[in-house]
């Protein structure tokens, strides 16, 4: 019985980790890109003047083929490395 409970506990912990979302902003040249990840990534062009993720009423989704994320988590837009913005 103890072995069963240990297995169930481990399964819940692993499942909780798998449902975490990635949510960040990158400055890619003159563009501010909002990256959202949950079972894959979606990339949004933030409207001019936006500086936070919550300022996204008019954001536009961009095709994923324009982006690449390397092993260190750096975002590349059209082959150029982007700079991570501080999000508070």
PDB file with SEQRES, HELIX, SHEET and CRYST1 records, atoms N, CA, C and O in Angstrom:
SEQRES   1 A   88  UNK UNK UNK UNK UNK UNK UNK UNK UNK UNK UNK UNK UNK          
SEQRES   2 A   88  UNK UNK UNK UNK UNK UNK UNK UNK UNK UNK UNK UNK UNK          
SEQRES   3 A   88  UNK UNK UNK UNK UNK UNK UNK UNK UNK UNK UNK UNK UNK          
SEQRES   4 A   88  UNK UNK UNK UNK UNK UNK UNK UNK UNK UNK UNK UNK UNK          
SEQRES   5 A   88  UNK UNK UNK UNK UNK UNK UNK UNK UNK UNK UNK UNK UNK          
SEQRES   6 A   88  UNK UNK UNK UNK UNK UNK UNK UNK UNK UNK UNK UNK UNK          
SEQRES   7 A   88  UNK UNK UNK UNK UNK UNK UNK UNK UNK UNK                      
HELIX    1 AA1 UNK A    2  UNK A   18  1                                  17    
HELIX    2 AA2 UNK A   64  UNK A   66  5                                   3    
SHEET    1 AA1 5 UNK A  60  UNK A  62  0                                        
SHEET    2 AA1 5 UNK A  41  UNK A  45 -1                                        
SHEET    3 AA1 5 UNK A  31  UNK A  37 -1                                        
SHEET    4 AA1 5 UNK A  22  UNK A  28 -1                                        
SHEET    5 AA1 5 UNK A  83  UNK A  84 -1                                        
SHEET    1 AA2 3 UNK A  67  UNK A  69  0                                        
SHEET    2 AA2 3 UNK A  75  UNK A  77 -1                                        
SHEET    3 AA2 3 UNK A  80  UNK A  81 -1                                        
CRYST1    1.000    1.000    1.000  90.00  90.00  90.00 P 1           1          
ATOM      1  N   UNK A   1       0.823  -1.189   0.000  1.00  0.00           N  
ATOM      2  CA  UNK A   1       0.000   0.000   0.000  1.00  0.00           C  
ATOM      3  C   UNK A   1       0.876   1.265   0.000  1.00  0.00           C  
ATOM      4  O   UNK A   1       0.583   2.228  -0.709  1.00  0.00           O  
ATOM      5  N   UNK A   2       1.930   1.252   0.786  1.00  0.00           N  
ATOM      6  CA  UNK A   2       2.817   2.407   0.855  1.00  0.00           C  
ATOM      7  C   UNK A   2       3.472   2.653  -0.506  1.00  0.00           C  
ATOM      8  O   UNK A   2       3.637   3.800  -0.923  1.00  0.00           O  
ATOM      9  N   UNK A   3       3.841   1.583  -1.187  1.00  0.00           N  
ATOM     10  CA  UNK A   3       4.466   1.710  -2.502  1.00  0.00           C  
ATOM     11  C   UNK A   3       3.480   2.352  -3.485  1.00  0.00           C  
ATOM     12  O   UNK A   3       3.872   3.187  -4.300  1.00  0.00           O  
ATOM     13  N   UNK A   4       2.222   1.968  -3.409  1.00  0.00           N  
ATOM     14  CA  UNK A   4       1.190   2.535  -4.278  1.00  0.00           C  
ATOM     15  C   UNK A   4       1.043   4.034  -4.029  1.00  0.00           C  
ATOM     16  O   UNK A   4       0.990   4.812  -4.981  1.00  0.00           O  
ATOM     17  N   UNK A   5       0.976   4.447  -2.771  1.00  0.00           N  
ATOM     18  CA  UNK A   5       0.818   5.860  -2.435  1.00  0.00           C  
ATOM     19  C   UNK A   5       2.027   6.678  -2.886  1.00  0.00           C  
ATOM     20  O   UNK A   5       1.880   7.815  -3.335  1.00  0.00           O  
ATOM     21  N   UNK A   6       3.210   6.102  -2.766  1.00  0.00           N  
ATOM     22  CA  UNK A   6       4.420   6.786  -3.224  1.00  0.00           C  
ATOM     23  C   UNK A   6       4.358   7.002  -4.729  1.00  0.00           C  
ATOM     24  O   UNK A   6       4.719   8.070  -5.223  1.00  0.00           O  
ATOM     25  N   UNK A   7       3.905   6.002  -5.451  1.00  0.00           N  
ATOM     26  CA  UNK A   7       3.782   6.118  -6.906  1.00  0.00           C  
ATOM     27  C   UNK A   7       2.753   7.158  -7.317  1.00  0.00           C  
ATOM     28  O   UNK A   7       2.988   7.927  -8.249  1.00  0.00           O  
ATOM     29  N   UNK A   8       1.616   7.191  -6.632  1.00  0.00           N  
ATOM     30  CA  UNK A   8       0.571   8.176  -6.936  1.00  0.00           C  
ATOM     31  C   UNK A   8       1.070   9.585  -6.630  1.00  0.00           C  
ATOM     32  O   UNK A   8       0.819  10.515  -7.396  1.00  0.00           O  
ATOM     33  N   UNK A   9       1.775   9.743  -5.513  1.00  0.00           N  
ATOM     34  CA  UNK A   9       2.327  11.056  -5.154  1.00  0.00           C  
ATOM     35  C   UNK A   9       3.316  11.528  -6.209  1.00  0.00           C  
ATOM     36  O   UNK A   9       3.283  12.691  -6.612  1.00  0.00           O  
ATOM     37  N   UNK A  10       4.186  10.647  -6.656  1.00  0.00           N  
ATOM     38  CA  UNK A  10       5.166  11.012  -7.683  1.00  0.00           C  
ATOM     39  C   UNK A  10       4.468  11.409  -8.980  1.00  0.00           C  
ATOM     40  O   UNK A  10       4.903  12.334  -9.665  1.00  0.00           O  
ATOM     41  N   UNK A  11       3.385  10.710  -9.318  1.00  0.00           N  
ATOM     42  CA  UNK A  11       2.646  11.021 -10.539  1.00  0.00           C  
ATOM     43  C   UNK A  11       2.035  12.426 -10.455  1.00  0.00           C  
ATOM     44  O   UNK A  11       2.105  13.183 -11.422  1.00  0.00           O  
ATOM     45  N   UNK A  12       1.438  12.781  -9.313  1.00  0.00           N  
ATOM     46  CA  UNK A  12       0.857  14.110  -9.156  1.00  0.00           C  
ATOM     47  C   UNK A  12       1.922  15.197  -9.218  1.00  0.00           C  
ATOM     48  O   UNK A  12       1.686  16.252  -9.806  1.00  0.00           O  
ATOM     49  N   UNK A  13       3.071  14.965  -8.632  1.00  0.00           N  
ATOM     50  CA  UNK A  13       4.148  15.949  -8.685  1.00  0.00           C  
ATOM     51  C   UNK A  13       4.635  16.153 -10.122  1.00  0.00           C  
ATOM     52  O   UNK A  13       4.869  17.284 -10.547  1.00  0.00           O  
ATOM     53  N   UNK A  14       4.784  15.072 -10.855  1.00  0.00           N  
ATOM     54  CA  UNK A  14       5.238  15.166 -12.245  1.00  0.00           C  
ATOM     55  C   UNK A  14       4.194  15.869 -13.113  1.00  0.00           C  
ATOM     56  O   UNK A  14       4.551  16.665 -13.982  1.00  0.00           O  
ATOM     57  N   UNK A  15       2.931  15.590 -12.890  1.00  0.00           N  
ATOM     58  CA  UNK A  15       1.857  16.209 -13.660  1.00  0.00           C  
ATOM     59  C   UNK A  15       1.795  17.702 -13.384  1.00  0.00           C  
ATOM     60  O   UNK A  15       1.597  18.489 -14.310  1.00  0.00           O  
ATOM     61  N   UNK A  16       1.960  18.107 -12.136  1.00  0.00           N  
ATOM     62  CA  UNK A  16       1.946  19.523 -11.787  1.00  0.00           C  
ATOM     63  C   UNK A  16       3.060  20.274 -12.467  1.00  0.00           C  
ATOM     64  O   UNK A  16       2.856  21.404 -12.911  1.00  0.00           O  
ATOM     65  N   UNK A  17       4.214  19.693 -12.562  1.00  0.00           N  
ATOM     66  CA  UNK A  17       5.348  20.324 -13.226  1.00  0.00           C  
ATOM     67  C   UNK A  17       5.092  20.455 -14.722  1.00  0.00           C  
ATOM     68  O   UNK A  17       5.483  21.447 -15.337  1.00  0.00           O  
ATOM     69  N   UNK A  18       4.445  19.467 -15.299  1.00  0.00           N  
ATOM     70  CA  UNK A  18       4.193  19.490 -16.740  1.00  0.00           C  
ATOM     71  C   UNK A  18       3.193  20.565 -17.143  1.00  0.00           C  
ATOM     72  O   UNK A  18       3.154  20.957 -18.310  1.00  0.00           O  
ATOM     73  N   UNK A  19       2.385  21.049 -16.208  1.00  0.00           N  
ATOM     74  CA  UNK A  19       1.377  22.053 -16.536  1.00  0.00           C  
ATOM     75  C   UNK A  19       1.843  23.477 -16.280  1.00  0.00           C  
ATOM     76  O   UNK A  19       1.036  24.405 -16.316  1.00  0.00           O  
ATOM     77  N   UNK A  20       3.119  23.661 -16.025  1.00  0.00           N  
ATOM     78  CA  UNK A  20       3.644  25.012 -15.814  1.00  0.00           C  
ATOM     79  C   UNK A  20       3.654  25.773 -17.133  1.00  0.00           C  
ATOM     80  O   UNK A  20       3.877  25.191 -18.195  1.00  0.00           O  
ATOM     81  N   UNK A  21       3.412  27.063 -17.058  1.00  0.00           N  
ATOM     82  CA  UNK A  21       3.407  27.921 -18.250  1.00  0.00           C  
ATOM     83  C   UNK A  21       4.659  28.786 -18.275  1.00  0.00           C  
ATOM     84  O   UNK A  21       5.129  29.248 -17.234  1.00  0.00           O  
ATOM     85  N   UNK A  22       5.195  29.001 -19.475  1.00  0.00           N  
ATOM     86  CA  UNK A  22       6.271  29.976 -19.678  1.00  0.00           C  
ATOM     87  C   UNK A  22       5.612  31.230 -20.228  1.00  0.00           C  
ATOM     88  O   UNK A  22       4.761  31.167 -21.116  1.00  0.00           O  
ATOM     89  N   UNK A  23       6.021  32.371 -19.684  1.00  0.00           N  
ATOM     90  CA  UNK A  23       5.403  33.630 -20.050  1.00  0.00           C  
ATOM     91  C   UNK A  23       6.460  34.714 -19.919  1.00  0.00           C  
ATOM     92  O   UNK A  23       6.837  35.057 -18.798  1.00  0.00           O  
ATOM     93  N   UNK A  24       6.957  35.272 -21.033  1.00  0.00           N  
ATOM     94  CA  UNK A  24       7.981  36.292 -20.919  1.00  0.00           C  
ATOM     95  C   UNK A  24       7.942  37.245 -22.110  1.00  0.00           C  
ATOM     96  O   UNK A  24       7.272  36.997 -23.112  1.00  0.00           O  
ATOM     97  N   UNK A  25       8.694  38.357 -21.963  1.00  0.00           N  
ATOM     98  CA  UNK A  25       8.825  39.358 -23.013  1.00  0.00           C  
ATOM     99  C   UNK A  25      10.271  39.432 -23.472  1.00  0.00           C  
ATOM    100  O   UNK A  25      11.194  39.341 -22.662  1.00  0.00           O  
ATOM    101  N   UNK A  26      10.462  39.596 -24.773  1.00  0.00           N  
ATOM    102  CA  UNK A  26      11.786  39.787 -25.352  1.00  0.00           C  
ATOM    103  C   UNK A  26      11.752  40.996 -26.266  1.00  0.00           C  
ATOM    104  O   UNK A  26      10.757  41.250 -26.944  1.00  0.00           O  
ATOM    105  N   UNK A  27      12.842  41.733 -26.279  1.00  0.00           N  
ATOM    106  CA  UNK A  27      13.011  42.844 -27.221  1.00  0.00           C  
ATOM    107  C   UNK A  27      13.780  42.287 -28.409  1.00  0.00           C  
ATOM    108  O   UNK A  27      14.935  41.883 -28.276  1.00  0.00           O  
ATOM    109  N   UNK A  28      13.137  42.269 -29.567  1.00  0.00           N  
ATOM    110  CA  UNK A  28      13.739  41.745 -30.792  1.00  0.00           C  
ATOM    111  C   UNK A  28      13.833  42.895 -31.780  1.00  0.00           C  
ATOM    112  O   UNK A  28      12.904  43.153 -32.545  1.00  0.00           O  
ATOM    113  N   UNK A  29      14.979  43.587 -31.752  1.00  0.00           N  
ATOM    114  CA  UNK A  29      15.120  44.797 -32.560  1.00  0.00           C  
ATOM    115  C   UNK A  29      14.180  45.852 -32.018  1.00  0.00           C  
ATOM    116  O   UNK A  29      14.243  46.197 -30.838  1.00  0.00           O  
ATOM    117  N   UNK A  30      13.301  46.371 -32.878  1.00  0.00           N  
ATOM    118  CA  UNK A  30      12.337  47.373 -32.429  1.00  0.00           C  
ATOM    119  C   UNK A  30      11.019  46.759 -31.962  1.00  0.00           C  
ATOM    120  O   UNK A  30      10.109  47.477 -31.549  1.00  0.00           O  
ATOM    121  N   UNK A  31      10.917  45.436 -32.028  1.00  0.00           N  
ATOM    122  CA  UNK A  31       9.676  44.743 -31.670  1.00  0.00           C  
ATOM    123  C   UNK A  31       9.737  44.174 -30.257  1.00  0.00           C  
ATOM    124  O   UNK A  31      10.780  43.698 -29.808  1.00  0.00           O  
ATOM    125  N   UNK A  32       8.601  44.233 -29.564  1.00  0.00           N  
ATOM    126  CA  UNK A  32       8.456  43.587 -28.262  1.00  0.00           C  
ATOM    127  C   UNK A  32       7.621  42.331 -28.475  1.00  0.00           C  
ATOM    128  O   UNK A  32       6.479  42.404 -28.929  1.00  0.00           O  
ATOM    129  N   UNK A  33       8.198  41.181 -28.145  1.00  0.00           N  
ATOM    130  CA  UNK A  33       7.559  39.884 -28.400  1.00  0.00           C  
ATOM    131  C   UNK A  33       7.167  39.245 -27.076  1.00  0.00           C  
ATOM    132  O   UNK A  33       7.988  39.118 -26.168  1.00  0.00           O  
ATOM    133  N   UNK A  34       5.896  38.843 -26.977  1.00  0.00           N  
ATOM    134  CA  UNK A  34       5.394  38.105 -25.818  1.00  0.00           C  
ATOM    135  C   UNK A  34       5.421  36.623 -26.186  1.00  0.00           C  
ATOM    136  O   UNK A  34       4.781  36.207 -27.152  1.00  0.00           O  
ATOM    137  N   UNK A  35       6.162  35.833 -25.416  1.00  0.00           N  
ATOM    138  CA  UNK A  35       6.235  34.397 -25.641  1.00  0.00           C  
ATOM    139  C   UNK A  35       5.418  33.689 -24.578  1.00  0.00           C  
ATOM    140  O   UNK A  35       5.608  33.920 -23.384  1.00  0.00           O  
ATOM    141  N   UNK A  36       4.510  32.827 -25.011  1.00  0.00           N  
ATOM    142  CA  UNK A  36       3.670  32.060 -24.104  1.00  0.00           C  
ATOM    143  C   UNK A  36       3.862  30.594 -24.439  1.00  0.00           C  
ATOM    144  O   UNK A  36       3.712  30.187 -25.591  1.00  0.00           O  
ATOM    145  N   UNK A  37       4.194  29.801 -23.431  1.00  0.00           N  
ATOM    146  CA  UNK A  37       4.434  28.391 -23.683  1.00  0.00           C  
ATOM    147  C   UNK A  37       3.637  27.481 -22.780  1.00  0.00           C  
ATOM    148  O   UNK A  37       3.652  27.635 -21.559  1.00  0.00           O  
ATOM    149  N   UNK A  38       2.956  26.555 -23.365  1.00  0.00           N  
ATOM    150  CA  UNK A  38       2.243  25.496 -22.660  1.00  0.00           C  
ATOM    151  C   UNK A  38       1.986  24.422 -23.708  1.00  0.00           C  
ATOM    152  O   UNK A  38       1.095  24.577 -24.543  1.00  0.00           O  
ATOM    153  N   UNK A  39       2.746  23.348 -23.677  1.00  0.00           N  
ATOM    154  CA  UNK A  39       2.695  22.301 -24.714  1.00  0.00           C  
ATOM    155  C   UNK A  39       3.037  22.894 -26.080  1.00  0.00           C  
ATOM    156  O   UNK A  39       2.315  22.685 -27.054  1.00  0.00           O  
ATOM    157  N   UNK A  40       4.128  23.626 -26.142  1.00  0.00           N  
ATOM    158  CA  UNK A  40       4.547  24.333 -27.343  1.00  0.00           C  
ATOM    159  C   UNK A  40       4.541  25.824 -27.053  1.00  0.00           C  
ATOM    160  O   UNK A  40       4.095  26.248 -25.987  1.00  0.00           O  
ATOM    161  N   UNK A  41       5.026  26.610 -27.981  1.00  0.00           N  
ATOM    162  CA  UNK A  41       5.123  28.048 -27.774  1.00  0.00           C  
ATOM    163  C   UNK A  41       4.286  28.805 -28.786  1.00  0.00           C  
ATOM    164  O   UNK A  41       4.136  28.384 -29.933  1.00  0.00           O  
ATOM    165  N   UNK A  42       3.737  29.939 -28.339  1.00  0.00           N  
ATOM    166  CA  UNK A  42       3.057  30.888 -29.208  1.00  0.00           C  
ATOM    167  C   UNK A  42       3.770  32.225 -29.032  1.00  0.00           C  
ATOM    168  O   UNK A  42       4.212  32.561 -27.934  1.00  0.00           O  
ATOM    169  N   UNK A  43       3.878  32.979 -30.111  1.00  0.00           N  
ATOM    170  CA  UNK A  43       4.605  34.240 -30.100  1.00  0.00           C  
ATOM    171  C   UNK A  43       3.667  35.356 -30.550  1.00  0.00           C  
ATOM    172  O   UNK A  43       2.975  35.235 -31.561  1.00  0.00           O  
ATOM    173  N   UNK A  44       3.656  36.445 -29.781  1.00  0.00           N  
ATOM    174  CA  UNK A  44       2.761  37.563 -30.055  1.00  0.00           C  
ATOM    175  C   UNK A  44       3.557  38.855 -30.182  1.00  0.00           C  
ATOM    176  O   UNK A  44       4.454  39.118 -29.381  1.00  0.00           O  
ATOM    177  N   UNK A  45       3.228  39.660 -31.189  1.00  0.00           N  
ATOM    178  CA  UNK A  45       3.801  40.983 -31.354  1.00  0.00           C  
ATOM    179  C   UNK A  45       2.978  41.930 -30.490  1.00  0.00           C  
ATOM    180  O   UNK A  45       1.770  42.071 -30.681  1.00  0.00           O  
ATOM    181  N   UNK A  46       3.646  42.579 -29.536  1.00  0.00           N  
ATOM    182  CA  UNK A  46       2.963  43.505 -28.639  1.00  0.00           C  
ATOM    183  C   UNK A  46       2.758  44.837 -29.346  1.00  0.00           C  
ATOM    184  O   UNK A  46       3.588  45.238 -30.162  1.00  0.00           O  
ATOM    185  N   UNK A  47       1.655  45.530 -29.041  1.00  0.00           N  
ATOM    186  CA  UNK A  47       1.415  46.826 -29.678  1.00  0.00           C  
ATOM    187  C   UNK A  47       2.428  47.869 -29.213  1.00  0.00           C  
ATOM    188  O   UNK A  47       3.003  47.740 -28.132  1.00  0.00           O  
ATOM    189  N   UNK A  48       2.646  48.898 -30.024  1.00  0.00           N  
ATOM    190  CA  UNK A  48       3.573  49.969 -29.647  1.00  0.00           C  
ATOM    191  C   UNK A  48       3.098  50.615 -28.355  1.00  0.00           C  
ATOM    192  O   UNK A  48       1.905  50.851 -28.164  1.00  0.00           O  
ATOM    193  N   UNK A  49       4.046  50.896 -27.477  1.00  0.00           N  
ATOM    194  CA  UNK A  49       3.732  51.505 -26.193  1.00  0.00           C  
ATOM    195  C   UNK A  49       3.482  50.506 -25.078  1.00  0.00           C  
ATOM    196  O   UNK A  49       3.450  50.892 -23.910  1.00  0.00           O  
ATOM    197  N   UNK A  50       3.303  49.233 -25.406  1.00  0.00           N  
ATOM    198  CA  UNK A  50       3.095  48.206 -24.376  1.00  0.00           C  
ATOM    199  C   UNK A  50       4.428  47.907 -23.699  1.00  0.00           C  
ATOM    200  O   UNK A  50       5.471  47.865 -24.351  1.00  0.00           O  
ATOM    201  N   UNK A  51       4.383  47.703 -22.405  1.00  0.00           N  
ATOM    202  CA  UNK A  51       5.615  47.388 -21.677  1.00  0.00           C  
ATOM    203  C   UNK A  51       5.432  46.233 -20.707  1.00  0.00           C  
ATOM    204  O   UNK A  51       6.383  45.816 -20.045  1.00  0.00           O  
ATOM    205  N   UNK A  52       4.213  45.715 -20.620  1.00  0.00           N  
ATOM    206  CA  UNK A  52       3.924  44.596 -19.720  1.00  0.00           C  
ATOM    207  C   UNK A  52       3.107  43.556 -20.465  1.00  0.00           C  
ATOM    208  O   UNK A  52       2.496  43.841 -21.495  1.00  0.00           O  
ATOM    209  N   UNK A  53       3.106  42.352 -19.927  1.00  0.00           N  
ATOM    210  CA  UNK A  53       2.320  41.282 -20.545  1.00  0.00           C  
ATOM    211  C   UNK A  53       0.837  41.613 -20.494  1.00  0.00           C  
ATOM    212  O   UNK A  53       0.100  41.235 -21.405  1.00  0.00           O  
ATOM    213  N   UNK A  54       0.378  42.303 -19.464  1.00  0.00           N  
ATOM    214  CA  UNK A  54      -1.033  42.672 -19.356  1.00  0.00           C  
ATOM    215  C   UNK A  54      -1.484  43.699 -20.375  1.00  0.00           C  
ATOM    216  O   UNK A  54      -2.686  43.886 -20.561  1.00  0.00           O  
ATOM    217  N   UNK A  55      -0.550  44.376 -21.046  1.00  0.00           N  
ATOM    218  CA  UNK A  55      -0.879  45.378 -22.065  1.00  0.00           C  
ATOM    219  C   UNK A  55      -1.056  44.707 -23.429  1.00  0.00           C  
ATOM    220  O   UNK A  55      -0.417  45.104 -24.402  1.00  0.00           O  
ATOM    221  N   UNK A  56      -1.902  43.716 -23.500  1.00  0.00           N  
ATOM    222  CA  UNK A  56      -1.947  42.886 -24.714  1.00  0.00           C  
ATOM    223  C   UNK A  56      -3.314  42.863 -25.390  1.00  0.00           C  
ATOM    224  O   UNK A  56      -3.651  41.875 -26.043  1.00  0.00           O  
ATOM    225  N   UNK A  57      -4.100  43.906 -25.254  1.00  0.00           N  
ATOM    226  CA  UNK A  57      -5.428  43.915 -25.866  1.00  0.00           C  
ATOM    227  C   UNK A  57      -5.369  43.827 -27.393  1.00  0.00           C  
ATOM    228  O   UNK A  57      -6.268  43.272 -28.024  1.00  0.00           O  
ATOM    229  N   UNK A  58      -4.304  44.379 -27.981  1.00  0.00           N  
ATOM    230  CA  UNK A  58      -4.202  44.423 -29.443  1.00  0.00           C  
ATOM    231  C   UNK A  58      -3.035  43.604 -29.970  1.00  0.00           C  
ATOM    232  O   UNK A  58      -2.591  43.821 -31.097  1.00  0.00           O  
ATOM    233  N   UNK A  59      -2.532  42.668 -29.175  1.00  0.00           N  
ATOM    234  CA  UNK A  59      -1.384  41.886 -29.643  1.00  0.00           C  
ATOM    235  C   UNK A  59      -1.788  40.991 -30.810  1.00  0.00           C  
ATOM    236  O   UNK A  59      -2.956  40.634 -30.963  1.00  0.00           O  
ATOM    237  N   UNK A  60      -0.797  40.636 -31.632  1.00  0.00           N  
ATOM    238  CA  UNK A  60      -1.048  39.836 -32.830  1.00  0.00           C  
ATOM    239  C   UNK A  60      -0.141  38.613 -32.818  1.00  0.00           C  
ATOM    240  O   UNK A  60       1.068  38.738 -32.618  1.00  0.00           O  
ATOM    241  N   UNK A  61      -0.713  37.439 -33.029  1.00  0.00           N  
ATOM    242  CA  UNK A  61       0.096  36.224 -33.041  1.00  0.00           C  
ATOM    243  C   UNK A  61       0.933  36.161 -34.307  1.00  0.00           C  
ATOM    244  O   UNK A  61       0.462  36.464 -35.403  1.00  0.00           O  
ATOM    245  N   UNK A  62       2.199  35.755 -34.127  1.00  0.00           N  
ATOM    246  CA  UNK A  62       3.128  35.610 -35.246  1.00  0.00           C  
ATOM    247  C   UNK A  62       3.412  34.136 -35.495  1.00  0.00           C  
ATOM    248  O   UNK A  62       3.338  33.333 -34.566  1.00  0.00           O  
ATOM    249  N   UNK A  63       3.735  33.767 -36.724  1.00  0.00           N  
ATOM    250  CA  UNK A  63       4.013  32.352 -37.026  1.00  0.00           C  
ATOM    251  C   UNK A  63       5.269  31.856 -36.307  1.00  0.00           C  
ATOM    252  O   UNK A  63       6.284  32.552 -36.263  1.00  0.00           O  
ATOM    253  N   UNK A  64       5.191  30.669 -35.754  1.00  0.00           N  
ATOM    254  CA  UNK A  64       6.299  30.080 -35.014  1.00  0.00           C  
ATOM    255  C   UNK A  64       7.541  29.833 -35.845  1.00  0.00           C  
ATOM    256  O   UNK A  64       8.637  29.731 -35.294  1.00  0.00           O  
ATOM    257  N   UNK A  65       7.397  29.735 -37.157  1.00  0.00           N  
ATOM    258  CA  UNK A  65       8.566  29.469 -38.020  1.00  0.00           C  
ATOM    259  C   UNK A  65       9.560  30.628 -38.022  1.00  0.00           C  
ATOM    260  O   UNK A  65      10.703  30.457 -38.445  1.00  0.00           O  
ATOM    261  N   UNK A  66       9.140  31.807 -37.553  1.00  0.00           N  
ATOM    262  CA  UNK A  66      10.031  32.965 -37.492  1.00  0.00           C  
ATOM    263  C   UNK A  66      10.934  32.941 -36.261  1.00  0.00           C  
ATOM    264  O   UNK A  66      11.851  33.755 -36.147  1.00  0.00           O  
ATOM    265  N   UNK A  67      10.678  32.004 -35.334  1.00  0.00           N  
ATOM    266  CA  UNK A  67      11.363  31.991 -34.050  1.00  0.00           C  
ATOM    267  C   UNK A  67      12.124  30.696 -33.818  1.00  0.00           C  
ATOM    268  O   UNK A  67      11.824  29.651 -34.395  1.00  0.00           O  
ATOM    269  N   UNK A  68      13.125  30.811 -32.945  1.00  0.00           N  
ATOM    270  CA  UNK A  68      13.867  29.630 -32.478  1.00  0.00           C  
ATOM    271  C   UNK A  68      14.270  29.892 -31.035  1.00  0.00           C  
ATOM    272  O   UNK A  68      14.646  31.011 -30.685  1.00  0.00           O  
ATOM    273  N   UNK A  69      14.193  28.868 -30.204  1.00  0.00           N  
ATOM    274  CA  UNK A  69      14.652  28.944 -28.816  1.00  0.00           C  
ATOM    275  C   UNK A  69      15.792  27.949 -28.677  1.00  0.00           C  
ATOM    276  O   UNK A  69      15.622  26.761 -28.951  1.00  0.00           O  
ATOM    277  N   UNK A  70      16.963  28.437 -28.248  1.00  0.00           N  
ATOM    278  CA  UNK A  70      18.113  27.540 -28.126  1.00  0.00           C  
ATOM    279  C   UNK A  70      18.087  26.798 -26.790  1.00  0.00           C  
ATOM    280  O   UNK A  70      17.174  26.982 -25.985  1.00  0.00           O  
ATOM    281  N   UNK A  71      19.100  25.956 -26.565  1.00  0.00           N  
ATOM    282  CA  UNK A  71      19.148  25.122 -25.360  1.00  0.00           C  
ATOM    283  C   UNK A  71      19.251  25.934 -24.075  1.00  0.00           C  
ATOM    284  O   UNK A  71      18.898  25.435 -23.006  1.00  0.00           O  
ATOM    285  N   UNK A  72      19.731  27.183 -24.157  1.00  0.00           N  
ATOM    286  CA  UNK A  72      19.855  28.041 -22.982  1.00  0.00           C  
ATOM    287  C   UNK A  72      18.616  28.896 -22.757  1.00  0.00           C  
ATOM    288  O   UNK A  72      18.583  29.694 -21.820  1.00  0.00           O  
ATOM    289  N   UNK A  73      17.601  28.746 -23.598  1.00  0.00           N  
ATOM    290  CA  UNK A  73      16.362  29.504 -23.451  1.00  0.00           C  
ATOM    291  C   UNK A  73      16.371  30.858 -24.135  1.00  0.00           C  
ATOM    292  O   UNK A  73      15.460  31.660 -23.927  1.00  0.00           O  
ATOM    293  N   UNK A  74      17.383  31.127 -24.947  1.00  0.00           N  
ATOM    294  CA  UNK A  74      17.448  32.393 -25.678  1.00  0.00           C  
ATOM    295  C   UNK A  74      16.528  32.339 -26.892  1.00  0.00           C  
ATOM    296  O   UNK A  74      16.466  31.332 -27.598  1.00  0.00           O  
ATOM    297  N   UNK A  75      15.825  33.426 -27.118  1.00  0.00           N  
ATOM    298  CA  UNK A  75      14.898  33.516 -28.246  1.00  0.00           C  
ATOM    299  C   UNK A  75      15.589  34.184 -29.428  1.00  0.00           C  
ATOM    300  O   UNK A  75      16.305  35.172 -29.264  1.00  0.00           O  
ATOM    301  N   UNK A  76      15.367  33.637 -30.621  1.00  0.00           N  
ATOM    302  CA  UNK A  76      15.878  34.214 -31.868  1.00  0.00           C  
ATOM    303  C   UNK A  76      14.688  34.499 -32.780  1.00  0.00           C  
ATOM    304  O   UNK A  76      13.824  33.646 -32.983  1.00  0.00           O  
ATOM    305  N   UNK A  77      14.661  35.712 -33.323  1.00  0.00           N  
ATOM    306  CA  UNK A  77      13.595  36.138 -34.236  1.00  0.00           C  
ATOM    307  C   UNK A  77      14.233  36.446 -35.581  1.00  0.00           C  
ATOM    308  O   UNK A  77      15.061  37.351 -35.690  1.00  0.00           O  
ATOM    309  N   UNK A  78      13.851  35.699 -36.593  1.00  0.00           N  
ATOM    310  CA  UNK A  78      14.432  35.824 -37.939  1.00  0.00           C  
ATOM    311  C   UNK A  78      15.956  35.727 -37.904  1.00  0.00           C  
ATOM    312  O   UNK A  78      16.653  36.450 -38.615  1.00  0.00           O  
ATOM    313  N   UNK A  79      16.462  34.813 -37.059  1.00  0.00           N  
ATOM    314  CA  UNK A  79      17.891  34.543 -36.985  1.00  0.00           C  
ATOM    315  C   UNK A  79      18.681  35.459 -36.076  1.00  0.00           C  
ATOM    316  O   UNK A  79      19.877  35.237 -35.883  1.00  0.00           O  
ATOM    317  N   UNK A  80      18.056  36.484 -35.506  1.00  0.00           N  
ATOM    318  CA  UNK A  80      18.763  37.426 -34.624  1.00  0.00           C  
ATOM    319  C   UNK A  80      18.347  37.203 -33.177  1.00  0.00           C  
ATOM    320  O   UNK A  80      17.169  37.022 -32.869  1.00  0.00           O  
ATOM    321  N   UNK A  81      19.345  37.222 -32.297  1.00  0.00           N  
ATOM    322  CA  UNK A  81      19.093  36.981 -30.877  1.00  0.00           C  
ATOM    323  C   UNK A  81      18.334  38.151 -30.258  1.00  0.00           C  
ATOM    324  O   UNK A  81      18.653  39.315 -30.502  1.00  0.00           O  
ATOM    325  N   UNK A  82      17.323  37.821 -29.453  1.00  0.00           N  
ATOM    326  CA  UNK A  82      16.522  38.823 -28.757  1.00  0.00           C  
ATOM    327  C   UNK A  82      17.037  39.007 -27.341  1.00  0.00           C  
ATOM    328  O   UNK A  82      17.757  38.158 -26.817  1.00  0.00           O  
ATOM    329  N   UNK A  83      16.661  40.124 -26.725  1.00  0.00           N  
ATOM    330  CA  UNK A  83      17.076  40.428 -25.361  1.00  0.00           C  
ATOM    331  C   UNK A  83      15.874  40.315 -24.433  1.00  0.00           C  
ATOM    332  O   UNK A  83      14.839  40.942 -24.661  1.00  0.00           O  
ATOM    333  N   UNK A  84      16.020  39.506 -23.382  1.00  0.00           N  
ATOM    334  CA  UNK A  84      14.931  39.304 -22.423  1.00  0.00           C  
ATOM    335  C   UNK A  84      14.645  40.593 -21.653  1.00  0.00           C  
ATOM    336  O   UNK A  84      15.564  41.234 -21.142  1.00  0.00           O  
ATOM    337  N   UNK A  85      13.375  40.965 -21.573  1.00  0.00           N  
ATOM    338  CA  UNK A  85      12.946  42.153 -20.836  1.00  0.00           C  
ATOM    339  C   UNK A  85      12.618  41.757 -19.395  1.00  0.00           C  
ATOM    340  O   UNK A  85      12.150  40.647 -19.140  1.00  0.00           O  
ATOM    341  N   UNK A  86      12.863  42.661 -18.472  1.00  0.00           N  
ATOM    342  CA  UNK A  86      12.476  42.422 -17.081  1.00  0.00           C  
ATOM    343  C   UNK A  86      10.976  42.626 -16.950  1.00  0.00           C  
ATOM    344  O   UNK A  86      10.443  43.672 -17.323  1.00  0.00           O  
ATOM    345  N   UNK A  87      10.302  41.613 -16.416  1.00  0.00           N  
ATOM    346  CA  UNK A  87       8.858  41.669 -16.235  1.00  0.00           C  
ATOM    347  C   UNK A  87       8.577  41.662 -14.739  1.00  0.00           C  
ATOM    348  O   UNK A  87       9.039  40.783 -14.012  1.00  0.00           O  
ATOM    349  N   UNK A  88       7.824  42.641 -14.295  1.00  0.00           N  
ATOM    350  CA  UNK A  88       7.476  42.710 -12.868  1.00  0.00           C  
ATOM    351  C   UNK A  88       6.021  42.435 -12.668  1.00  0.00           C  
ATOM    352  O   UNK A  88       5.540  42.448 -11.535  1.00  0.00           O  
TER     353      UNK A  88                                                      
END                                                                             
